[in-house]
Amino acid sequence: MLSRWSLIFSRLLAANKPGIQHRTAFFCSSEDGSSSIMQWRIIDDNALQLRFWDGEFVVYNALSGDIHVLDDRAAQLLQALQQAPSDVLSLVQRFAKEWQCEPSDDLLHEIEMTVSDMHALALVERA
């Protein structure tokens, strides 16, 4: 089990467009001041088409017309969010089992960065 959240905010990412930066929070606050863990989902069930093609995972975003090549782990995370919205900690717990590794701070960081990158590419959004 994770001993702590090592990062509250992800790094600032420059999208594929110069001058545009994204800051992705993994916690959100409600009007009553309480905090909750951020849920993530794919942008639109009909907008993304994920295919395994010539040894690579390729995702087409029909809303933007962009095509992205994903590594195996990013594709698995995107497919998990396609099945149901989830928070990063739940993704860490799930994929630690599937990838046969410990749910460590390193894994947490990797999944946070991957979700943040997918958010910057407009593949996922806050649920």
N, CA, C and O atoms as CSV, one atom per row, in Angstrom:
chain,resi,resn,atom,element,x,y,z
A,1,MET,N,N,0.840,-1.177,0.000
A,1,MET,CA,C,0.000,0.000,0.000
A,1,MET,C,C,0.890,1.248,0.000
A,1,MET,O,O,1.979,1.241,0.574
A,2,LEU,N,N,0.431,2.283,-0.629
A,2,LEU,CA,C,1.220,3.507,-0.709
A,2,LEU,C,C,1.291,4.182,0.648
A,2,LEU,O,O,0.281,4.311,1.338
A,3,SER,N,N,2.470,4.605,1.024
A,3,SER,CA,C,2.650,5.246,2.306
A,3,SER,C,C,2.212,6.710,2.285
A,3,SER,O,O,1.809,7.250,3.316
A,4,ARG,N,N,2.284,7.331,1.160
A,4,ARG,CA,C,1.897,8.735,1.041
A,4,ARG,C,C,1.777,9.109,-0.430
A,4,ARG,O,O,2.244,8.390,-1.313
A,5,TRP,N,N,1.147,10.241,-0.669
A,5,TRP,CA,C,1.126,10.781,-2.029
A,5,TRP,C,C,2.381,11.600,-2.180
A,5,TRP,O,O,2.585,12.565,-1.444
A,6,SER,N,N,3.219,11.237,-3.114
A,6,SER,CA,C,4.476,11.947,-3.281
A,6,SER,C,C,4.305,13.269,-4.022
A,6,SER,O,O,5.096,14.196,-3.851
A,7,LEU,N,N,3.277,13.342,-4.835
A,7,LEU,CA,C,3.049,14.573,-5.596
A,7,LEU,C,C,1.589,14.972,-5.484
A,7,LEU,O,O,0.707,14.122,-5.608
A,8,ILE,N,N,1.324,16.228,-5.254
A,8,ILE,CA,C,-0.059,16.697,-5.262
A,8,ILE,C,C,-0.372,17.293,-6.629
A,8,ILE,O,O,-1.461,17.090,-7.168
A,9,PHE,N,N,0.552,18.003,-7.169
A,9,PHE,CA,C,0.373,18.560,-8.499
A,9,PHE,C,C,1.399,17.958,-9.439
A,9,PHE,O,O,2.547,17.728,-9.056
A,10,SER,N,N,1.002,17.715,-10.611
A,10,SER,CA,C,1.952,17.231,-11.593
A,10,SER,C,C,2.824,18.379,-12.064
A,10,SER,O,O,2.567,19.547,-11.772
A,11,ARG,N,N,3.839,18.022,-12.784
A,11,ARG,CA,C,4.711,19.036,-13.366
A,11,ARG,C,C,3.926,19.846,-14.397
A,11,ARG,O,O,2.899,19.398,-14.906
A,12,LEU,N,N,4.419,21.025,-14.689
A,12,LEU,CA,C,3.811,21.805,-15.765
A,12,LEU,C,C,4.235,21.186,-17.079
A,12,LEU,O,O,5.414,20.913,-17.304
A,13,LEU,N,N,3.269,20.972,-17.933
A,13,LEU,CA,C,3.559,20.350,-19.211
A,13,LEU,C,C,3.330,21.345,-20.334
A,13,LEU,O,O,2.357,22.099,-20.331
A,14,ALA,N,N,4.207,21.334,-21.252
A,14,ALA,CA,C,3.987,22.099,-22.465
A,14,ALA,C,C,3.337,21.150,-23.460
A,14,ALA,O,O,3.898,20.105,-23.791
A,15,ALA,N,N,2.174,21.511,-23.924
A,15,ALA,CA,C,1.493,20.675,-24.910
A,15,ALA,C,C,2.250,20.774,-26.224
A,15,ALA,O,O,3.298,21.416,-26.293
A,16,ASN,N,N,1.736,20.158,-27.238
A,16,ASN,CA,C,2.394,20.201,-28.537
A,16,ASN,C,C,2.306,21.582,-29.176
A,16,ASN,O,O,2.770,21.782,-30.299
A,17,LYS,N,N,1.714,22.529,-28.464
A,17,LYS,CA,C,1.587,23.887,-28.981
A,17,LYS,C,C,2.441,24.809,-28.114
A,17,LYS,O,O,2.274,24.812,-26.895
A,18,PRO,N,N,3.328,25.572,-28.686
A,18,PRO,CA,C,4.188,26.462,-27.902
A,18,PRO,C,C,3.358,27.451,-27.092
A,18,PRO,O,O,2.337,27.957,-27.559
A,19,GLY,N,N,3.813,27.716,-25.880
A,19,GLY,CA,C,3.171,28.719,-25.047
A,19,GLY,C,C,1.982,28.221,-24.254
A,19,GLY,O,O,1.468,28.956,-23.412
A,20,ILE,N,N,1.523,27.002,-24.488
A,20,ILE,CA,C,0.382,26.476,-23.750
A,20,ILE,C,C,0.903,25.534,-22.687
A,20,ILE,O,O,1.644,24.596,-22.982
A,21,GLN,N,N,0.515,25.788,-21.454
A,21,GLN,CA,C,0.935,24.936,-20.356
A,21,GLN,C,C,-0.297,24.405,-19.652
A,21,GLN,O,O,-1.338,25.059,-19.609
A,22,HIS,N,N,-0.161,23.209,-19.103
A,22,HIS,CA,C,-1.259,22.582,-18.374
A,22,HIS,C,C,-0.785,22.262,-16.974
A,22,HIS,O,O,0.317,21.742,-16.797
A,23,ARG,N,N,-1.582,22.558,-15.997
A,23,ARG,CA,C,-1.304,22.132,-14.630
A,23,ARG,C,C,-2.449,21.218,-14.246
A,23,ARG,O,O,-3.609,21.632,-14.248
A,24,THR,N,N,-2.134,20.001,-13.923
A,24,THR,CA,C,-3.144,19.009,-13.630
A,24,THR,C,C,-3.137,18.701,-12.148
A,24,THR,O,O,-2.135,18.209,-11.627
A,25,ALA,N,N,-4.212,18.974,-11.470
A,25,ALA,CA,C,-4.316,18.669,-10.050
A,25,ALA,C,C,-4.855,17.258,-9.874
A,25,ALA,O,O,-5.722,16.817,-10.627
A,26,PHE,N,N,-4.342,16.562,-8.886
A,26,PHE,CA,C,-4.829,15.222,-8.613
A,26,PHE,C,C,-5.715,15.199,-7.379
A,26,PHE,O,O,-6.219,14.144,-6.993
A,27,PHE,N,N,-5.909,16.363,-6.757
A,27,PHE,CA,C,-6.889,16.534,-5.697
A,27,PHE,C,C,-7.749,17.720,-6.084
A,27,PHE,O,O,-7.277,18.644,-6.746
A,28,CYS,N,N,-9.008,17.701,-5.676
A,28,CYS,CA,C,-9.849,18.858,-5.921
A,28,CYS,C,C,-10.564,19.218,-4.629
A,28,CYS,O,O,-10.752,18.365,-3.761
A,29,SER,N,N,-10.960,20.469,-4.498
A,29,SER,CA,C,-11.659,20.933,-3.306
A,29,SER,C,C,-13.087,21.264,-3.660
A,29,SER,O,O,-13.372,21.791,-4.736
A,30,SER,N,N,-13.979,20.951,-2.746
A,30,SER,CA,C,-15.385,21.287,-2.947
A,30,SER,C,C,-15.671,22.625,-2.278
A,30,SER,O,O,-14.804,23.197,-1.617
A,31,GLU,N,N,-16.895,23.120,-2.454
A,31,GLU,CA,C,-17.256,24.414,-1.892
A,31,GLU,C,C,-17.188,24.418,-0.370
A,31,GLU,O,O,-16.933,25.465,0.224
A,32,ASP,N,N,-17.410,23.273,0.280
A,32,ASP,CA,C,-17.357,23.214,1.742
A,32,ASP,C,C,-15.930,23.094,2.273
A,32,ASP,O,O,-15.732,22.975,3.482
A,33,GLY,N,N,-14.935,23.123,1.385
A,33,GLY,CA,C,-13.541,23.095,1.793
A,33,GLY,C,C,-12.943,21.708,1.911
A,33,GLY,O,O,-11.749,21.575,2.177
A,34,SER,N,N,-13.747,20.671,1.720
A,34,SER,CA,C,-13.207,19.315,1.803
A,34,SER,C,C,-12.472,18.980,0.509
A,34,SER,O,O,-12.740,19.546,-0.551
A,35,SER,N,N,-11.549,18.052,0.632
A,35,SER,CA,C,-10.779,17.630,-0.537
A,35,SER,C,C,-11.151,16.207,-0.911
A,35,SER,O,O,-11.498,15.395,-0.053
A,36,SER,N,N,-11.077,15.921,-2.176
A,36,SER,CA,C,-11.323,14.557,-2.634
A,36,SER,C,C,-10.317,14.233,-3.724
A,36,SER,O,O,-9.674,15.115,-4.292
A,37,ILE,N,N,-10.203,12.958,-3.994
A,37,ILE,CA,C,-9.282,12.521,-5.027
A,37,ILE,C,C,-9.942,12.718,-6.380
A,37,ILE,O,O,-11.108,12.367,-6.567
A,38,MET,N,N,-9.201,13.275,-7.315
A,38,MET,CA,C,-9.698,13.576,-8.657
A,38,MET,C,C,-9.979,12.293,-9.440
A,38,MET,O,O,-9.143,11.391,-9.490
A,39,GLN,N,N,-11.139,12.224,-10.038
A,39,GLN,CA,C,-11.510,11.125,-10.918
A,39,GLN,C,C,-11.204,11.532,-12.357
A,39,GLN,O,O,-11.357,12.697,-12.724
A,40,TRP,N,N,-10.774,10.577,-13.160
A,40,TRP,CA,C,-10.448,10.811,-14.563
A,40,TRP,C,C,-11.269,9.885,-15.438
A,40,TRP,O,O,-11.625,8.781,-15.025
A,41,ARG,N,N,-11.570,10.335,-16.649
A,41,ARG,CA,C,-12.296,9.545,-17.645
A,41,ARG,C,C,-11.786,9.939,-19.025
A,41,ARG,O,O,-11.107,10.954,-19.182
A,42,ILE,N,N,-12.120,9.123,-20.024
A,42,ILE,CA,C,-11.756,9.515,-21.387
A,42,ILE,C,C,-12.647,10.680,-21.806
A,42,ILE,O,O,-13.708,10.890,-21.219
A,43,ILE,N,N,-12.230,11.427,-22.802
A,43,ILE,CA,C,-12.951,12.637,-23.164
A,43,ILE,C,C,-14.351,12.384,-23.693
A,43,ILE,O,O,-15.278,13.135,-23.393
A,44,ASP,N,N,-14.506,11.328,-24.480
A,44,ASP,CA,C,-15.806,11.021,-25.076
A,44,ASP,C,C,-15.750,9.574,-25.551
A,44,ASP,O,O,-14.806,9.174,-26.233
A,45,ASP,N,N,-16.755,8.798,-25.192
A,45,ASP,CA,C,-16.755,7.379,-25.569
A,45,ASP,C,C,-16.615,7.172,-27.071
A,45,ASP,O,O,-15.990,6.207,-27.511
A,46,ASN,N,N,-17.182,8.055,-27.844
A,46,ASN,CA,C,-17.167,7.891,-29.297
A,46,ASN,C,C,-16.002,8.593,-29.985
A,46,ASN,O,O,-15.779,8.401,-31.180
A,47,ALA,N,N,-15.256,9.407,-29.233
A,47,ALA,CA,C,-14.211,10.225,-29.853
A,47,ALA,C,C,-12.893,9.484,-30.048
A,47,ALA,O,O,-12.142,9.791,-30.974
A,48,LEU,N,N,-12.605,8.516,-29.187
A,48,LEU,CA,C,-11.306,7.853,-29.243
A,48,LEU,C,C,-11.418,6.465,-29.842
A,48,LEU,O,O,-12.303,5.684,-29.494
A,49,GLN,N,N,-10.507,6.179,-30.743
A,49,GLN,CA,C,-10.394,4.842,-31.323
A,49,GLN,C,C,-8.978,4.361,-31.055
A,49,GLN,O,O,-8.006,4.956,-31.521
A,50,LEU,N,N,-8.876,3.277,-30.296
A,50,LEU,CA,C,-7.586,2.727,-29.925
A,50,LEU,C,C,-7.366,1.439,-30.689
A,50,LEU,O,O,-8.201,0.535,-30.655
A,51,ARG,N,N,-6.236,1.357,-31.381
A,51,ARG,CA,C,-5.921,0.183,-32.196
A,51,ARG,C,C,-4.485,-0.268,-31.961
A,51,ARG,O,O,-3.584,0.543,-31.748
A,52,PHE,N,N,-4.302,-1.558,-32.005
A,52,PHE,CA,C,-2.958,-2.134,-32.006
A,52,PHE,C,C,-2.602,-2.329,-33.468
A,52,PHE,O,O,-3.241,-3.106,-34.177
A,53,TRP,N,N,-1.574,-1.616,-33.911
A,53,TRP,CA,C,-1.276,-1.598,-35.333
A,53,TRP,C,C,0.226,-1.659,-35.527
A,53,TRP,O,O,0.960,-0.790,-35.056
A,54,ASP,N,N,0.670,-2.671,-36.211
A,54,ASP,CA,C,2.082,-2.824,-36.548
A,54,ASP,C,C,2.980,-2.765,-35.311
A,54,ASP,O,O,4.034,-2.129,-35.328
A,55,GLY,N,N,2.552,-3.434,-34.242
A,55,GLY,CA,C,3.358,-3.503,-33.031
A,55,GLY,C,C,3.252,-2.311,-32.103
A,55,GLY,O,O,3.964,-2.257,-31.101
A,56,GLU,N,N,2.384,-1.350,-32.402
A,56,GLU,CA,C,2.228,-0.160,-31.570
A,56,GLU,C,C,0.755,0.108,-31.314
A,56,GLU,O,O,-0.113,-0.277,-32.097
A,57,PHE,N,N,0.494,0.783,-30.189
A,57,PHE,CA,C,-0.864,1.222,-29.890
A,57,PHE,C,C,-1.044,2.618,-30.463
A,57,PHE,O,O,-0.266,3.527,-30.172
A,58,VAL,N,N,-2.056,2.775,-31.263
A,58,VAL,CA,C,-2.342,4.049,-31.900
A,58,VAL,C,C,-3.728,4.480,-31.462
A,58,VAL,O,O,-4.669,3.687,-31.496
A,59,VAL,N,N,-3.858,5.732,-31.051
A,59,VAL,CA,C,-5.166,6.263,-30.672
A,59,VAL,C,C,-5.481,7.448,-31.578
A,59,VAL,O,O,-4.665,8.349,-31.771
A,60,TYR,N,N,-6.685,7.414,-32.122
A,60,TYR,CA,C,-7.175,8.505,-32.968
A,60,TYR,C,C,-8.229,9.267,-32.189
A,60,TYR,O,O,-9.174,8.670,-31.674
A,61,ASN,N,N,-8.076,10.581,-32.097
A,61,ASN,CA,C,-9.036,11.448,-31.430
A,61,ASN,C,C,-9.873,12.128,-32.512
A,61,ASN,O,O,-9.394,13.031,-33.198
A,62,ALA,N,N,-11.111,11.698,-32.658
A,62,ALA,CA,C,-11.986,12.237,-33.704
A,62,ALA,C,C,-12.341,13.701,-33.453
A,62,ALA,O,O,-12.653,14.424,-34.399
A,63,LEU,N,N,-12.299,14.152,-32.201
A,63,LEU,CA,C,-12.625,15.548,-31.906
A,63,LEU,C,C,-11.545,16.506,-32.392
A,63,LEU,O,O,-11.850,17.595,-32.880
A,64,SER,N,N,-10.280,16.102,-32.258
A,64,SER,CA,C,-9.181,16.975,-32.667
A,64,SER,C,C,-8.567,16.572,-34.005
A,64,SER,O,O,-7.890,17.373,-34.649
A,65,GLY,N,N,-8.809,15.321,-34.421
A,65,GLY,CA,C,-8.180,14.804,-35.626
A,65,GLY,C,C,-6.752,14.339,-35.405
A,65,GLY,O,O,-6.062,13.973,-36.357
A,66,ASP,N,N,-6.300,14.349,-34.147
A,66,ASP,CA,C,-4.928,13.956,-33.825
A,66,ASP,C,C,-4.797,12.445,-33.698
A,66,ASP,O,O,-5.732,11.750,-33.301
A,67,ILE,N,N,-3.619,11.960,-34.044
A,67,ILE,CA,C,-3.260,10.557,-33.879
A,67,ILE,C,C,-2.053,10.512,-32.952
A,67,ILE,O,O,-1.090,11.257,-33.134
A,68,HIS,N,N,-2.113,9.624,-31.948
A,68,HIS,CA,C,-1.033,9.495,-30.979
A,68,HIS,C,C,-0.591,8.038,-30.909
A,68,HIS,O,O,-1.411,7.124,-30.999
A,69,VAL,N,N,0.702,7.834,-30.750
A,69,VAL,CA,C,1.253,6.496,-30.536
A,69,VAL,C,C,1.529,6.372,-29.043
A,69,VAL,O,O,2.226,7.206,-28.465
A,70,LEU,N,N,0.980,5.329,-28.418
A,70,LEU,CA,C,1.131,5.124,-26.977
A,70,LEU,C,C,1.974,3.893,-26.697
A,70,LEU,O,O,1.947,2.921,-27.453
A,71,ASP,N,N,2.724,3.945,-25.599
A,71,ASP,CA,C,3.398,2.725,-25.184
A,71,ASP,C,C,2.372,1.792,-24.537
A,71,ASP,O,O,1.222,2.173,-24.317
A,72,ASP,N,N,2.797,0.590,-24.243
A,72,ASP,CA,C,1.886,-0.436,-23.739
A,72,ASP,C,C,1.184,-0.005,-22.462
A,72,ASP,O,O,-0.029,-0.179,-22.336
A,73,ARG,N,N,1.925,0.552,-21.514
A,73,ARG,CA,C,1.326,0.947,-20.238
A,73,ARG,C,C,0.333,2.097,-20.405
A,73,ARG,O,O,-0.739,2.071,-19.801
A,74,ALA,N,N,0.663,3.085,-21.198
A,74,ALA,CA,C,-0.264,4.197,-21.435
A,74,ALA,C,C,-1.540,3.695,-22.093
A,74,ALA,O,O,-2.633,4.144,-21.749
A,75,ALA,N,N,-1.411,2.768,-23.037
A,75,ALA,CA,C,-2.589,2.202,-23.695
A,75,ALA,C,C,-3.462,1.453,-22.695
A,75,ALA,O,O,-4.688,1.548,-22.750
A,76,GLN,N,N,-2.840,0.706,-21.777
A,76,GLN,CA,C,-3.608,-0.013,-20.765
A,76,GLN,C,C,-4.329,0.951,-19.827
A,76,GLN,O,O,-5.474,0.706,-19.448
A,77,LEU,N,N,-3.670,2.040,-19.454
A,77,LEU,CA,C,-4.316,3.045,-18.609
A,77,LEU,C,C,-5.493,3.694,-19.329
A,77,LEU,O,O,-6.557,3.890,-18.741
A,78,LEU,N,N,-5.301,4.022,-20.594
A,78,LEU,CA,C,-6.385,4.628,-21.364
A,78,LEU,C,C,-7.560,3.666,-21.501
A,78,LEU,O,O,-8.715,4.079,-21.392
A,79,GLN,N,N,-7.279,2.398,-21.737
A,79,GLN,CA,C,-8.344,1.403,-21.832
A,79,GLN,C,C,-9.080,1.257,-20.497
A,79,GLN,O,O,-10.298,1.077,-20.481
A,80,ALA,N,N,-8.358,1.332,-19.388
A,80,ALA,CA,C,-9.005,1.256,-18.072
A,80,ALA,C,C,-9.941,2.436,-17.862
A,80,ALA,O,O,-11.042,2.270,-17.337
A,81,LEU,N,N,-9.511,3.629,-18.269
A,81,LEU,CA,C,-10.368,4.810,-18.137
A,81,LEU,C,C,-11.516,4.783,-19.130
A,81,LEU,O,O,-12.537,5.434,-18.910
A,82,GLN,N,N,-11.368,4.052,-20.203
A,82,GLN,CA,C,-12.446,3.872,-21.167
A,82,GLN,C,C,-13.540,2.985,-20.561
A,82,GLN,O,O,-14.724,3.173,-20.841
A,83,GLN,N,N,-13.139,2.030,-19.739
A,83,GLN,CA,C,-14.096,1.133,-19.092
A,83,GLN,C,C,-14.874,1.834,-17.988
A,83,GLN,O,O,-16.081,1.629,-17.854
A,84,ALA,N,N,-14.191,2.662,-17.192
A,84,ALA,CA,C,-14.844,3.363,-16.086
A,84,ALA,C,C,-13.934,4.471,-15.573
A,84,ALA,O,O,-12.713,4.313,-15.566
A,85,PRO,N,N,-14.515,5.597,-15.141
A,85,PRO,CA,C,-13.689,6.642,-14.526
A,85,PRO,C,C,-12.954,6.088,-13.308
A,85,PRO,O,O,-13.423,5.160,-12.649
A,86,SER,N,N,-11.807,6.669,-13.028
A,86,SER,CA,C,-11.008,6.188,-11.904
A,86,SER,C,C,-10.107,7.306,-11.407
A,86,SER,O,O,-9.849,8.278,-12.116
A,87,ASP,N,N,-9.633,7.151,-10.176
A,87,ASP,CA,C,-8.630,8.062,-9.647
A,87,ASP,C,C,-7.252,7.410,-9.785
A,87,ASP,O,O,-7.149,6.205,-10.017
A,88,VAL,N,N,-6.224,8.195,-9.643
A,88,VAL,CA,C,-4.862,7.715,-9.852
A,88,VAL,C,C,-4.493,6.628,-8.845
A,88,VAL,O,O,-3.862,5.638,-9.212
A,89,LEU,N,N,-4.881,6.802,-7.579
A,89,LEU,CA,C,-4.534,5.807,-6.568
A,89,LEU,C,C,-5.155,4.447,-6.892
A,89,LEU,O,O,-4.509,3.415,-6.713
A,90,SER,N,N,-6.395,4.439,-7.364
A,90,SER,CA,C,-7.035,3.182,-7.764
A,90,SER,C,C,-6.319,2.558,-8.959
A,90,SER,O,O,-6.182,1.337,-9.037
A,91,LEU,N,N,-5.868,3.391,-9.883
A,91,LEU,CA,C,-5.114,2.886,-11.029
A,91,LEU,C,C,-3.794,2.266,-10.571
A,91,LEU,O,O,-3.379,1.233,-11.096
A,92,VAL,N,N,-3.135,2.890,-9.600
A,92,VAL,CA,C,-1.889,2.348,-9.063
A,92,VAL,C,C,-2.132,0.976,-8.462
A,92,VAL,O,O,-1.388,0.033,-8.732
A,93,GLN,N,N,-3.168,0.863,-7.652
A,93,GLN,CA,C,-3.465,-0.418,-7.005
A,93,GLN,C,C,-3.804,-1.483,-8.045
A,93,GLN,O,O,-3.344,-2.620,-7.937
A,94,ARG,N,N,-4.595,-1.131,-9.039
A,94,ARG,CA,C,-4.976,-2.094,-10.078
A,94,ARG,C,C,-3.768,-2.547,-10.889
A,94,ARG,O,O,-3.548,-3.744,-11.070
A,95,PHE,N,N,-2.985,-1.585,-11.378
A,95,PHE,CA,C,-1.900,-1.941,-12.285
A,95,PHE,C,C,-0.671,-2.492,-11.573
A,95,PHE,O,O,0.150,-3.158,-12.204
A,96,ALA,N,N,-0.524,-2.237,-10.289
A,96,ALA,CA,C,0.546,-2.900,-9.541
A,96,ALA,C,C,0.325,-4.410,-9.593
A,96,ALA,O,O,1.274,-5.180,-9.740
A,97,LYS,N,N,-0.923,-4.821,-9.473
A,97,LYS,CA,C,-1.242,-6.255,-9.556
A,97,LYS,C,C,-1.043,-6.764,-10.984
A,97,LYS,O,O,-0.406,-7.797,-11.192
A,98,GLU,N,N,-1.580,-6.049,-11.956
A,98,GLU,CA,C,-1.494,-6.502,-13.354
A,98,GLU,C,C,-0.058,-6.513,-13.870
A,98,GLU,O,O,0.322,-7.401,-14.633
A,99,TRP,N,N,0.731,-5.538,-13.459
A,99,TRP,CA,C,2.108,-5.443,-13.923
A,99,TRP,C,C,3.072,-6.163,-12.989
A,99,TRP,O,O,4.285,-6.130,-13.197
A,100,GLN,N,N,2.540,-6.805,-11.973
A,100,GLN,CA,C,3.303,-7.596,-11.013
A,100,GLN,C,C,4.464,-6.803,-10.408
A,100,GLN,O,O,5.625,-7.208,-10.471
A,101,CYS,N,N,4.107,-5.663,-9.822
A,101,CYS,CA,C,5.096,-4.844,-9.143
A,101,CYS,C,C,4.466,-4.282,-7.872
A,101,CYS,O,O,3.264,-4.430,-7.650
A,102,GLU,N,N,5.265,-3.652,-7.058
A,102,GLU,CA,C,4.772,-3.055,-5.824
A,102,GLU,C,C,4.111,-1.710,-6.115
A,102,GLU,O,O,4.558,-0.983,-7.001
A,103,PRO,N,N,3.046,-1.370,-5.377
A,103,PRO,CA,C,2.422,-0.054,-5.539
A,103,PRO,C,C,3.275,1.019,-4.853
A,103,PRO,O,O,2.929,1.496,-3.772
A,104,SER,N,N,4.360,1.383,-5.470
A,104,SER,CA,C,5.364,2.280,-4.900
A,104,SER,C,C,5.139,3.726,-5.331
A,104,SER,O,O,4.289,4.025,-6.170
A,105,ASP,N,N,5.929,4.608,-4.729
A,105,ASP,CA,C,5.896,6.011,-5.139
A,105,ASP,C,C,6.332,6.167,-6.591
A,105,ASP,O,O,5.830,7.042,-7.297
A,106,ASP,N,N,7.257,5.330,-7.044
A,106,ASP,CA,C,7.696,5.390,-8.440
A,106,ASP,C,C,6.547,5.048,-9.390
A,106,ASP,O,O,6.370,5.700,-10.419
A,107,LEU,N,N,5.772,4.025,-9.041
A,107,LEU,CA,C,4.621,3.661,-9.871
A,107,LEU,C,C,3.570,4.759,-9.827
A,107,LEU,O,O,2.972,5.091,-10.850
A,108,LEU,N,N,3.345,5.322,-8.650
A,108,LEU,CA,C,2.410,6.442,-8.523
A,108,LEU,C,C,2.837,7.588,-9.423
A,108,LEU,O,O,2.016,8.153,-10.146
A,109,HIS,N,N,4.106,7.930,-9.385
A,109,HIS,CA,C,4.628,9.027,-10.208
A,109,HIS,C,C,4.452,8.719,-11.700
A,109,HIS,O,O,4.039,9.584,-12.472
A,110,GLU,N,N,4.768,7.485,-12.098
A,110,GLU,CA,C,4.624,7.101,-13.505
A,110,GLU,C,C,3.172,7.237,-13.974
A,110,GLU,O,O,2.918,7.767,-15.055
A,111,ILE,N,N,2.236,6.766,-13.177
A,111,ILE,CA,C,0.823,6.835,-13.572
A,111,ILE,C,C,0.328,8.270,-13.542
A,111,ILE,O,O,-0.426,8.674,-14.427
A,112,GLU,N,N,0.733,9.053,-12.545
A,112,GLU,CA,C,0.362,10.473,-12.519
A,112,GLU,C,C,0.838,11.194,-13.774
A,112,GLU,O,O,0.085,11.946,-14.392
A,113,MET,N,N,2.089,10.960,-14.145
A,113,MET,CA,C,2.651,11.634,-15.312
A,113,MET,C,C,1.957,11.177,-16.600
A,113,MET,O,O,1.726,11.983,-17.501
A,114,THR,N,N,1.630,9.897,-16.684
A,114,THR,CA,C,0.956,9.386,-17.873
A,114,THR,C,C,-0.439,9.984,-17.991
A,114,THR,O,O,-0.843,10.393,-19.079
A,115,VAL,N,N,-1.179,10.041,-16.890
A,115,VAL,CA,C,-2.516,10.656,-16.911
A,115,VAL,C,C,-2.401,12.136,-17.251
A,115,VAL,O,O,-3.202,12.663,-18.024
A,116,SER,N,N,-1.414,12.800,-16.680
A,116,SER,CA,C,-1.199,14.217,-16.975
A,116,SER,C,C,-0.870,14.434,-18.457
A,116,SER,O,O,-1.384,15.362,-19.081
A,117,ASP,N,N,-0.022,13.584,-19.008
A,117,ASP,CA,C,0.309,13.679,-20.433
A,117,ASP,C,C,-0.929,13.439,-21.298
A,117,ASP,O,O,-1.148,14.143,-22.284
A,118,MET,N,N,-1.743,12.437,-20.925
A,118,MET,CA,C,-2.960,12.163,-21.699
A,118,MET,C,C,-3.955,13.315,-21.577
A,118,MET,O,O,-4.706,13.593,-22.511
A,119,HIS,N,N,-3.958,13.984,-20.423
A,119,HIS,CA,C,-4.815,15.166,-20.261
A,119,HIS,C,C,-4.333,16.301,-21.168
A,119,HIS,O,O,-5.139,16.980,-21.805
A,120,ALA,N,N,-3.017,16.500,-21.221
A,120,ALA,CA,C,-2.449,17.544,-22.085
A,120,ALA,C,C,-2.739,17.268,-23.558
A,120,ALA,O,O,-2.844,18.201,-24.354
A,121,LEU,N,N,-2.868,15.992,-23.923
A,121,LEU,CA,C,-3.182,15.605,-25.307
A,121,LEU,C,C,-4.680,15.548,-25.575
A,121,LEU,O,O,-5.101,15.172,-26.670
A,122,ALA,N,N,-5.485,15.918,-24.586
A,122,ALA,CA,C,-6.963,15.912,-24.696
A,122,ALA,C,C,-7.519,14.516,-24.941
A,122,ALA,O,O,-8.475,14.341,-25.697
A,123,LEU,N,N,-6.907,13.517,-24.291
A,123,LEU,CA,C,-7.435,12.156,-24.368
A,123,LEU,C,C,-8.283,11.830,-23.147
A,123,LEU,O,O,-9.209,11.024,-23.230
A,124,VAL,N,N,-7.971,12.453,-22.011
A,124,VAL,CA,C,-8.736,12.255,-20.787
A,124,VAL,C,C,-9.106,13.607,-20.187
A,124,VAL,O,O,-8.509,14.634,-20.509
A,125,GLU,N,N,-10.104,13.581,-19.307
A,125,GLU,CA,C,-10.553,14.787,-18.632
A,125,GLU,C,C,-10.992,14.421,-17.221
A,125,GLU,O,O,-11.137,13.247,-16.881
A,126,ARG,N,N,-11.198,15.442,-16.416
A,126,ARG,CA,C,-11.697,15.221,-15.062
A,126,ARG,C,C,-13.144,14.731,-15.143
A,126,ARG,O,O,-13.954,15.240,-15.919
A,127,ALA,N,N,-13.434,13.744,-14.330
A,127,ALA,CA,C,-14.793,13.184,-14.323
A,127,ALA,C,C,-15.710,14.040,-13.468
A,127,ALA,O,O,-16.895,13.735,-13.336
